[in-house]
Amino acid sequence: TLFRSGTTMSKAEILFMKQEDVIAAGVLDMKEILTDAENTFKLWADGDIKNMMKVSMILPDAEHERAFFNSMPAYVGGTQNVAGIKWAAESRENIANPEMPTGVDITILSDPHTALPVCILDGTIITAMRTSASAGVAAKYLARKDTKKACFVGSGIIGRTMVLAMREALPQLEDIILYDLDHEKSAALAAEYAGDGAKAKVRSVDELEPAVREADLIVTMTSTRTPFLREEWLRKNAMVIQMGPNELLPEVITGADRLVTDSFEELINIEISAIGKLYHKGMLHEGDATDLKEIVAGRAAGRASDEERIVYCSLGIGAMDMVISERLYRKAQELSLGTKVVLWDKPLWI
């Protein structure tokens, strides 16, 4: 473990890792991120993780949202033994600014014994990678083994990392279809992967419904607050993954043979989410969903047959950011990355 009880750090030294440091430490290695994601679910199921409910602040309000801020605290035990918090923010105004990402995230790692912060790092790329990795882990356990064709709805940052995740998680995948309301955006993303030699080829289309109808796996990752994916478009045995809060029409969720979530408890407390809305209307109940961690840990069954339609809904768990961030922090120490700063020269009023 990196952190030991009784550590003396009178100047409270902190390693600051800018985004370039996080990249140099290996955040773009999707194979490693998928391992981190799967390990997070296992640790969580084993009781080695405290993943607290995220607290959301929407400005100015939910009806006129311009920006939101999420506080996501977590503790990871075992050999990592780290407490931390992710401050996840998103601004709709940034969408119009080509020099700014829509989401801007920061992660703070702290020693759980002394409570001292030890690392502050850019969490934006971590978020993009772990979001898709969560979907990748779900697909590994729940997609049909003969899944060949996927339809990805949304061609932003998560669309980019979703290609990386699904190519790793589903090596049998042959065709990835991209759709975005901004057709130029999906075409440009598909062009990034053209001729890269991977088995799963990437192409863009201008119509959503035909792409969904031919897909074995559908992944939605948009910022919309209006559901659009219809049940009648889906193959009987398709797997559907919702990464945005509210992209699936109610019948897609309630009509699934199996509903799996990253955290049902958290989703029902987010009233803007499709799961939250259905729960508060009495259309979903405790026991209607299985948390993915139970499946990854072998305590609940995965896909029972090739005839099942399975829906996975995720809004992200802070503990996964901590698992990944702690590993990158250790790597940064090995490689002498980052900048050291201090919280104080000498603490006042101790």
Number of C-alpha atoms within 10 A of each C-alpha: 9 11 16 12 9 8 11 9 13 13 13 17 17 21 20 21 24 16 18 12 21 25 17 16 24 15 22 17 13 23 15 15 24 25 13 22 26 23 17 25 25 20 21 20 19 12 11 16 23 16 18 16 18 22 12 14 14 16 14 11 11 12 8 9 12 15 19 18 19 16 16 23 23 23 23 24 17 11 9 15 20 26 25 27 22 26 19 21 19 18 18 15 11 16 13 11 10 8 8 12 15 19 21 18 18 18 24 23 25 21 19 18 14 15 12 18 19 23 23 24 23 22 26 20 20 25 26 20 27 26 26 29 29 28 25 27 23 27 23 19 17 26 25 23 15 11 19 17 20 27 27 28 24 23 28 18 18 23 24 21 20 27 24 19 27 24 21 18 20 21 15 16 22 16 18 24 24 29 28 22 14 11 15 14 17 25 19 14 20 22 14 11 16 13 9 11 8 13 12 22 19 23 19 23 16 16 13 18 14 13 23 27 15 17 24 23 26 24 26 25 24 21 14 11 13 12 14 13 23 15 17 12 16 23 17 16 18 25 26 30 25 24 22 22 25 26 24 24 15 19 12 21 25 17 13 20 16 20 22 25 23 23 20 23 14 20 23 20 16 18 16 14 21 24 29 22 19 17 19 13 10 9 14 17 14 10 9 13 20 20 21 31 24 19 20 22 17 12 11 13 14 20 18 11 10 14 13 19 25 26 28 25 31 25 18 23 25 25 28 29 27 29 26 23 27 23 16 22 25 14 16 20 12 10 12 11 20 23 13 12 15 16 14 11 10 12 10 6 4 4
